[in-house]
Amino acid sequence: MLCLFYMSLVIDEVFPELKDKNERVAAALRGARYKAEMTQAQLAQKINSAQGDLSKMEHGKRPIGKNMAQRIASILKVDYRIFI
């Protein structure tokens, strides 16, 4: 008999340093970009944005609006809602 155990973890418990919503969004963006094996410069070019602006988004210093979230998500093949 095969038993599977699932453990539910709250993000604040796993990543206590990411309690701020902007930090979680920034980490999601950075992680999705890393997973796609893209540099900031490559992603910035594809979304028609400056690399510096993308860096600010990845550090939680610039908000990601819905339109930008949709553009980024389509390139990185993720749900845009993780960025807003």
Backbone as JSON Lines, residues from 0, in Angstrom:
{"i":0,"aa":"M","n":[0.85,-1.18,0.0],"ca":[0.0,0.0,0.0],"c":[0.89,1.24,0.0]}
{"i":1,"aa":"L","n":[0.64,2.1,-0.9],"ca":[1.42,3.33,-1.04],"c":[0.69,4.47,-0.35]}
{"i":2,"aa":"C","n":[1.36,5.09,0.59],"ca":[0.77,6.22,1.29],"c":[1.53,7.48,0.92]}
{"i":3,"aa":"L","n":[0.82,8.5,0.58],"ca":[1.43,9.79,0.26],"c":[1.06,10.78,1.34]}
{"i":4,"aa":"F","n":[2.06,11.48,1.82],"ca":[1.82,12.5,2.83],"c":[2.08,13.86,2.23]}
{"i":5,"aa":"Y","n":[1.19,14.77,2.46],"ca":[1.33,16.13,1.96],"c":[1.49,17.06,3.15]}
{"i":6,"aa":"M","n":[2.41,17.96,3.01],"ca":[2.62,18.92,4.07],"c":[2.32,20.3,3.53]}
{"i":7,"aa":"S","n":[1.43,20.96,4.18],"ca":[1.05,22.31,3.77],"c":[1.93,23.31,4.49]}
{"i":8,"aa":"L","n":[2.61,24.14,3.73],"ca":[3.51,25.14,4.31],"c":[3.02,26.54,3.94]}
{"i":9,"aa":"V","n":[3.09,27.41,4.87],"ca":[2.75,28.79,4.64],"c":[4.01,29.51,4.18]}
{"i":10,"aa":"I","n":[3.91,30.31,3.13],"ca":[5.1,30.96,2.56],"c":[5.85,31.79,3.59]}
{"i":11,"aa":"D","n":[5.13,32.4,4.53],"ca":[5.79,33.21,5.55],"c":[6.66,32.35,6.47]}
{"i":12,"aa":"E","n":[6.31,31.09,6.64],"ca":[7.1,30.2,7.47],"c":[8.34,29.7,6.73]}
{"i":13,"aa":"V","n":[8.2,29.46,5.45],"ca":[9.31,28.95,4.66],"c":[10.3,30.06,4.32]}
{"i":14,"aa":"F","n":[9.76,31.21,3.95],"ca":[10.59,32.35,3.58],"c":[10.21,33.56,4.44]}
{"i":15,"aa":"P","n":[10.64,33.58,5.7],"ca":[10.23,34.67,6.58],"c":[10.71,36.04,6.11]}
{"i":16,"aa":"E","n":[11.75,36.06,5.31],"ca":[12.27,37.33,4.81],"c":[11.38,37.93,3.72]}
{"i":17,"aa":"L","n":[10.39,37.19,3.25],"ca":[9.52,37.65,2.17],"c":[8.11,37.98,2.68]}
{"i":18,"aa":"K","n":[8.02,38.6,3.83],"ca":[6.7,38.94,4.38],"c":[6.03,40.07,3.62]}
{"i":19,"aa":"D","n":[6.81,40.94,3.03],"ca":[6.27,42.06,2.27],"c":[5.8,41.58,0.9]}
{"i":20,"aa":"K","n":[4.61,42.01,0.48],"ca":[4.06,41.59,-0.82],"c":[5.0,41.93,-1.97]}
{"i":21,"aa":"N","n":[5.59,43.12,-1.94],"ca":[6.5,43.52,-3.01],"c":[7.71,42.6,-3.1]}
{"i":22,"aa":"E","n":[8.19,42.14,-1.95],"ca":[9.33,41.22,-1.95],"c":[8.93,39.87,-2.52]}
{"i":23,"aa":"R","n":[7.71,39.41,-2.22],"ca":[7.26,38.13,-2.78],"c":[7.11,38.21,-4.29]}
{"i":24,"aa":"V","n":[6.53,39.31,-4.77],"ca":[6.37,39.5,-6.22],"c":[7.74,39.58,-6.88]}
{"i":25,"aa":"A","n":[8.66,40.31,-6.27],"ca":[10.01,40.44,-6.82],"c":[10.7,39.08,-6.89]}
{"i":26,"aa":"A","n":[10.57,38.29,-5.84],"ca":[11.18,36.96,-5.81],"c":[10.55,36.05,-6.87]}
{"i":27,"aa":"A","n":[9.25,36.17,-7.07],"ca":[8.56,35.36,-8.09],"c":[9.08,35.73,-9.48]}
{"i":28,"aa":"L","n":[9.25,37.02,-9.73],"ca":[9.76,37.47,-11.02],"c":[11.18,36.96,-11.25]}
{"i":29,"aa":"R","n":[12.02,37.14,-10.27],"ca":[13.41,36.7,-10.38],"c":[13.47,35.18,-10.59]}
{"i":30,"aa":"G","n":[12.67,34.45,-9.81],"ca":[12.66,32.98,-9.92],"c":[12.17,32.51,-11.28]}
{"i":31,"aa":"A","n":[11.12,33.14,-11.79],"ca":[10.59,32.76,-13.1],"c":[11.61,33.05,-14.2]}
{"i":32,"aa":"R","n":[12.31,34.17,-14.05],"ca":[13.34,34.51,-15.05],"c":[14.49,33.51,-15.0]}
{"i":33,"aa":"Y","n":[14.93,33.16,-13.79],"ca":[16.0,32.16,-13.65],"c":[15.57,30.83,-14.26]}
{"i":34,"aa":"K","n":[14.33,30.43,-13.97],"ca":[13.83,29.16,-14.49],"c":[13.83,29.16,-16.02]}
{"i":35,"aa":"A","n":[13.54,30.3,-16.6],"ca":[13.54,30.43,-18.06],"c":[14.95,30.58,-18.63]}
{"i":36,"aa":"E","n":[15.95,30.61,-17.73],"ca":[17.36,30.75,-18.12],"c":[17.59,31.98,-18.98]}
{"i":37,"aa":"M","n":[17.04,33.1,-18.5],"ca":[17.2,34.38,-19.2],"c":[17.93,35.37,-18.31]}
{"i":38,"aa":"T","n":[18.7,36.24,-18.92],"ca":[19.31,37.34,-18.19],"c":[18.3,38.47,-18.1]}
{"i":39,"aa":"Q","n":[18.58,39.42,-17.22],"ca":[17.71,40.6,-17.15],"c":[17.69,41.32,-18.49]}
{"i":40,"aa":"A","n":[18.84,41.44,-19.1],"ca":[18.93,42.14,-20.39],"c":[18.08,41.44,-21.45]}
{"i":41,"aa":"Q","n":[18.11,40.13,-21.49],"ca":[17.33,39.38,-22.48],"c":[15.83,39.57,-22.25]}
{"i":42,"aa":"L","n":[15.4,39.44,-20.99],"ca":[13.98,39.61,-20.71],"c":[13.54,41.05,-20.95]}
{"i":43,"aa":"A","n":[14.35,41.99,-20.54],"ca":[14.01,43.41,-20.74],"c":[13.8,43.7,-22.22]}
{"i":44,"aa":"Q","n":[14.66,43.16,-23.06],"ca":[14.53,43.39,-24.5],"c":[13.22,42.79,-25.02]}
{"i":45,"aa":"K","n":[12.87,41.6,-24.54],"ca":[11.65,40.95,-25.02],"c":[10.38,41.66,-24.57]}
{"i":46,"aa":"I","n":[10.43,42.31,-23.4],"ca":[9.24,43.02,-22.92],"c":[9.29,44.5,-23.26]}
{"i":47,"aa":"N","n":[10.32,44.89,-24.02],"ca":[10.47,46.26,-24.46],"c":[10.57,47.24,-23.28]}
{"i":48,"aa":"S","n":[11.5,46.91,-22.39],"ca":[11.72,47.71,-21.19],"c":[13.22,47.85,-20.97]}
{"i":49,"aa":"A","n":[13.6,48.81,-20.15],"ca":[15.01,48.98,-19.82],"c":[15.42,47.92,-18.79]}
{"i":50,"aa":"Q","n":[16.64,47.45,-18.88],"ca":[17.15,46.46,-17.94],"c":[17.11,47.01,-16.51]}
{"i":51,"aa":"G","n":[17.39,48.29,-16.36],"ca":[17.35,48.91,-15.04],"c":[15.96,48.88,-14.42]}
{"i":52,"aa":"D","n":[14.94,49.06,-15.25],"ca":[13.56,48.99,-14.76],"c":[13.22,47.57,-14.31]}
{"i":53,"aa":"L","n":[13.66,46.6,-15.07],"ca":[13.43,45.21,-14.7],"c":[14.15,44.88,-13.39]}
{"i":54,"aa":"S","n":[15.35,45.38,-13.23],"ca":[16.09,45.18,-11.99],"c":[15.33,45.75,-10.8]}
{"i":55,"aa":"K","n":[14.75,46.93,-10.97],"ca":[13.96,47.54,-9.89],"c":[12.74,46.68,-9.56]}
{"i":56,"aa":"M","n":[12.12,46.09,-10.58],"ca":[10.98,45.2,-10.34],"c":[11.42,43.97,-9.56]}
{"i":57,"aa":"E","n":[12.59,43.43,-9.9],"ca":[13.09,42.23,-9.25],"c":[13.56,42.5,-7.82]}
{"i":58,"aa":"H","n":[13.73,43.73,-7.47],"ca":[14.14,44.09,-6.11],"c":[13.01,44.76,-5.32]}
{"i":59,"aa":"G","n":[11.81,44.76,-5.88],"ca":[10.64,45.29,-5.19],"c":[10.62,46.8,-5.08]}
{"i":60,"aa":"K","n":[11.39,47.46,-5.93],"ca":[11.47,48.92,-5.88],"c":[10.64,49.59,-6.96]}
{"i":61,"aa":"R","n":[10.03,48.79,-7.81],"ca":[9.16,49.32,-8.86],"c":[7.99,48.36,-9.01]}
{"i":62,"aa":"P","n":[6.77,48.88,-8.96],"ca":[5.62,47.99,-9.09],"c":[5.5,47.43,-10.51]}
{"i":63,"aa":"I","n":[4.88,46.27,-10.57],"ca":[4.62,45.64,-11.87],"c":[3.13,45.77,-12.13]}
{"i":64,"aa":"G","n":[2.76,46.61,-13.06],"ca":[1.35,46.78,-13.4],"c":[0.8,45.57,-14.11]}
{"i":65,"aa":"K","n":[-0.51,45.55,-14.26],"ca":[-1.17,44.4,-14.89],"c":[-0.7,44.17,-16.32]}
{"i":66,"aa":"N","n":[-0.59,45.24,-17.11],"ca":[-0.15,45.06,-18.5],"c":[1.26,44.52,-18.58]}
{"i":67,"aa":"M","n":[2.16,45.06,-17.74],"ca":[3.54,44.57,-17.72],"c":[3.58,43.13,-17.22]}
{"i":68,"aa":"A","n":[2.78,42.82,-16.2],"ca":[2.73,41.46,-15.67],"c":[2.3,40.48,-16.76]}
{"i":69,"aa":"Q","n":[1.33,40.88,-17.57],"ca":[0.87,40.01,-18.65],"c":[1.95,39.82,-19.71]}
{"i":70,"aa":"R","n":[2.68,40.88,-20.03],"ca":[3.77,40.77,-21.02],"c":[4.87,39.85,-20.51]}
{"i":71,"aa":"I","n":[5.26,40.06,-19.25],"ca":[6.32,39.23,-18.66],"c":[5.87,37.77,-18.6]}
{"i":72,"aa":"A","n":[4.65,37.55,-18.13],"ca":[4.14,36.19,-17.98],"c":[4.07,35.44,-19.31]}
{"i":73,"aa":"S","n":[3.71,36.15,-20.37],"ca":[3.63,35.48,-21.67],"c":[5.01,35.03,-22.14]}
{"i":74,"aa":"I","n":[6.02,35.8,-21.83],"ca":[7.4,35.44,-22.21],"c":[7.9,34.29,-21.34]}
{"i":75,"aa":"L","n":[7.65,34.38,-20.03],"ca":[8.18,33.38,-19.08],"c":[7.27,32.17,-18.93]}
{"i":76,"aa":"K","n":[6.11,32.21,-19.59],"ca":[5.16,31.1,-19.58],"c":[4.7,30.74,-18.16]}
{"i":77,"aa":"V","n":[4.24,31.78,-17.46],"ca":[3.66,31.61,-16.13],"c":[2.37,32.41,-16.06]}
{"i":78,"aa":"D","n":[1.61,32.24,-15.0],"ca":[0.38,32.99,-14.8],"c":[0.73,34.41,-14.36]}
{"i":79,"aa":"Y","n":[0.21,35.4,-15.03],"ca":[0.55,36.79,-14.76],"c":[0.18,37.22,-13.35]}
{"i":80,"aa":"R","n":[-0.78,36.55,-12.74],"ca":[-1.27,36.97,-11.42],"c":[-0.22,36.83,-10.33]}
{"i":81,"aa":"I","n":[0.84,36.06,-10.56],"ca":[1.87,35.95,-9.52],"c":[2.68,37.24,-9.42]}
{"i":82,"aa":"F","n":[2.56,38.12,-10.41],"ca":[3.32,39.37,-10.42],"c":[2.52,40.58,-9.95]}
{"i":83,"aa":"I","n":[1.26,40.39,-9.61],"ca":[0.45,41.55,-9.16],"c":[-0.12,41.31,-7.78]}
